[in-house]
Structures are given as structure tokens and as C-alpha cells.
């Protein structure tokens, strides 16, 4: 017999512990009454009470605990065969870990964004084998081709510029190492996904990237490239503070070299995409380029042994033992051992237990978040999310940090993921925050929809209701402005005659109502009217400021790899 959750088998030790507690309790009771009566007198006093019933009740509780522990462990007995077949593509991801990837023109930095993109890719894979190459001034195969995506993620999270002994960006060597990482006997089509900023090092030993692309083409390997960074460039932070400078004392700016990367991808028949917050880059690279343009060939087939879960076999006797114990008329309050176990069992099977392993990162992330250090907090939350990828609380924390960092698109994606897998309370908070982000992106209609959903989920959320009213007024105001612009365009930029006549009629009616006033009073009224315009403008600004402050409200609950030896190498640029 096997067990699906063998780590819970330690719960069987609860049975002897509880039995020992019963035995010690019975012994203490006997010692407590012994000085007051002899055995014969005690037998007469307690006539009608049967000590054997007390022992039987204790034994039934212990038996129930024993079988309940076995049921929680998920006993497996018996199996059936299932036909399985795997189709896919062999993919090697080459990740740039040079110091230029620490530039912060993409929040929190280029390397963190690149790692997050690889995690997104792993969630998309459909039976493809994947490997990992890490490179800076040199390159090595960090993880060979595997179907163990969780193991691949472990290797990925350990990568940083400090793990690589040589600085620089040897793109050509990274491509060559990726080519060598494929199994030449595999019938699958092969693709290399290169994630880099394309910053050249000028290091001759690294080779020409275009020549490496030609070698990949000859080997029948397509090169797909994801560019990370901006063309304007950003300074490269140093570990001790400050930024890297060249020999002349000028601050070095790491720029995205898109032209070279596009040429490399085009040479092999692959594709290039710049890294973005959403999924558009992987739609181009994986969905269209790899899955759409490459054949997912049959890699292996066979039969899979599927074990039958037999937890009922242990659960039924556990329940029967408890029911039998309840029929024994011996001190009902002694049923507390089972009642005390209910919270413990609920905790053991709670889905929130998945967050236990990530608790340290979450706590550290909350401290950085509360201190206003949102980028470090985001990194910690992302790390915690890799330990519990299905936990909606983890995605919610990531969205909070992304929002505070100004990445509203990424925040909406994270909150959307949190809302899909959460209960109504957390879902209402996530949807509310999505309305905040949509408003920041000037998507007023989307913001209104999110606030309406938040009000539906939590009718007591007054902030969501006020935000909804505010956004609806903004939508109407925007429509009115568009209508006025269209009308002015038809009239050559001049107000419509009918509008002028309506305005004049309204003014005449007002004058007739105020006909008893002298000219001075009329002039005073007009002056007040003219002064009312700037006052109304100030009131509108105040309302807008108050509303935006209200929109800033967030329900924040922000909740090593093997490195082989290297040969020494000198480079012109070590970033």
C-alpha cells in the first residue's frame, strides 16, 4: 500500500499520546480518592459505574484517531493503466545574468522581469521539455532538458550576476551552449529562447552573435529572442551603491540593442519581441512562433499507472468508532479529545497551508512594503509566489507591490489571477483594486465595471460605491467634452447659434426675475456670476483631489544551484 500524503503519517502518534493521557488521568483519580475510602467502600459508593466502560471509551477514541490519521495520509491501493502520449518541442532558455540586467528602467529591474517571464513561460508549456542556460561573460548549462518545471524553477531563482565568475555578455557563447544542450537523437523540433538586453561586451573570445545565429540555423534550431530594457538606457547599479562608470568617469548607460537581436532572430526564422508587462510577448514567441510555427511531434507514449485513492477504508472505521463512543454513557465531557482535533485537522487540509513555506518571504516583503521600498517588496512577493503559485493571497500581494511601483498593467494581471481563485472577501478587494488600476490607466469604462463588481460582492464597501459614482461622472464629462468638440468642429470652432440663442433666452428669463433690482444690483449679480466660475473650478479641483486620494486606498495585505568550475577570461566590459 502507498500513501498520497505520507508526510501526514506522523499523526498516528496522536493515538498513543491520547491513550497515555487517559491512563494517567485514571491513575490520578484513583490516587486522589484512595485516602478517603477502602476498596470495598469505594465499590459500594460507585455502584452502577463500570470502569470497563471508561476504558472502552478511551480505546475507541484512540482507535478513531489512528484510522483518521491514516485517512488523512491518503492510502492508495489498486491501480489501473491509462494510455498517455506526450507531444511537444524541446526548448532551451538562455537567460542573460550580466550586471547590465540590474538596470532599473524596468521595475524592479531587468533580471527580475526576465525571471518572471520565464516563470510565465513554464506555466504555459504543454508537454515541452525545457532547459536553462545562464550566461554573462561565459555561459553554462544550468539545467538540462526536463519535464520537471518545478525543478527548473529552483535553478532559475538562484541565478544572479554574483553566481557567474566572469562579467560581460557573451551572447554567441550562450547560443552555442544552448545548441549543445539539445539531444541530437530526439525527434522533437528545437528552439532557443534568448532573454537579454543585447548589450555587447566587445569581448573577442565570445564570438560574433550573428555567426552563432548562422550555426543555429545550420543545426535546424530556431532562435526566439525577448529583449529586456529600453533604448534610452539606464545606469548600472553597483553592489556597494552608486553606478558603474567607464574609464573616463562617465556613468555607463545599458541600452537595449534591438537591431542586432532582430537580425539574429530573422536569420534562423525565429521571432523577436520586447518584454512587456502582459502576455503579448509570449503570444508572439510561444503561441505564434513556437506552438504555431513548429510541429509538436510525438516524443513518447506508454501506459501510466494510476493508483486508486482508498481513504474511505480508513475513514469509515474512524467514524464508526466515534459514533460507538458517543453511545457509551460515561462522562460526556471526555469527548473533548476529538473536538480539540477538529481545528488541527482543518489546518492540515487547508489550502492556506501552501503559504507556510513562503511565510518568511511574505513577512519580509510586508516589512519592506510598509517601509515604502516597493521594488524589494515586489521581489520578495514574487519569490513567495513561486513557492505557492496557486495561492490567491500571493498573487494579491504581488499586485499591491506592482501597483505601488507604477506597474498598473502588471498589477491588474496579478489581481485578476487572485480574484479567479479566491473567496468573495478577497475577490472583492482584488476587483476593487483592479478598478483603481484601470482608473490610473484612463480606462474609465473598465474601472466602472470593476467597481460595480466590487459593490456586488461587498455591498457594504462604501469606497467602491463612491468610486463608481465618481468614475461615472468622469465618463459623462468626457462624453460631453467629445460632443462639444464635435459640435465646434462642425461650426468651424464657433458655438452653435441655437446654443447661443438658448443661452440668451436663459439670461433674459433671469433678468425678468430680477427686474426689481437696479442696474447697480444687476452689475453686482453679474460680477458674482463671473467670480463663481473660478470658485467652481477650485471646488472641482478639490473634489478631484479628494476622489484621487480615495482611489489611492488599497486593501494591502502584502502578505542554490550547482555552479561548475570556470576558466579565467578577460573582458573589455564586465557588464
Helices and strands as residue ranges (DSSP letters): E 2-3, G 6-12, H 13-34, H 39-45, H 51-72, E 75-88, E 90-96, G 99-102, H 110-124, E 129-135, E 139-146, H 149-157, G 161-163, H 171-180, E 190-196, G 204-206, H 209-218, E 221-227, E 234-235, E 253-254, H 258-268, E 272-274, H 280-282, I 283-290, E 297-309, H 311-327, G 332-335, H 336-349, G 351-358, H 359-370, H 374-387, H 392-404, H 408-420, H 424-440, H 444-457, H 462-490, H 497-513, H 519-551
